[in-house]
Amino acid sequence: MEHFVFKSREGENNAITRQQALNILKDAAKSVGVNENIGTHSLRKT
């Protein structure tokens, strides 16, 4: 519980930012053909 699942490249144990998470999520959705509006809150609904 001391370490982040999604780590930033900055520092040893820093989390990615909300904006970085959004960019990764949108890129992943686009790459699999999801054309709907998707955001970080969408992860909570799945």
N, C-alpha and C positions, 0 to 999 in steps of 0.2 A: 504494500500500500504506500510505499515511500516513493515509488517511481511512476512517471507518467507513461501511459500507453503510447501516446503520440508525442514524441520528443522533438524539440526544436534542435536545429543544428547549432544554435547559439548556446554555449555553456554546457555543463555536464548533465544537469537534470532540470531543464526548463521545458515547459509545455509550449506547444504551438499556440499562436494567437487565434482568436475567433475568426479573424479574416483569413488566415492561412487555412483553417479547417473548412471554411466556406469555399475557398478556391479549389481545394482538393476534392471536395464533395461535388462541386459543379463540373469539374473536369471528368471525374469518374462517371457521373450520370450521363454526360454528353458522349463519352466513349462507349457506353453500352446502349445508346439510343434512347435515353429518357429525355423527352422534349418538354416535360412539364416543369413548372417553376419549382425548384427544390432549394432548401436551405438547411442550416444546421439543426433547426427544430424538427425537420422531417425525420431525423434519426430517432427522436424520442417517440415517434408515432409507429415505428416499425417493430 
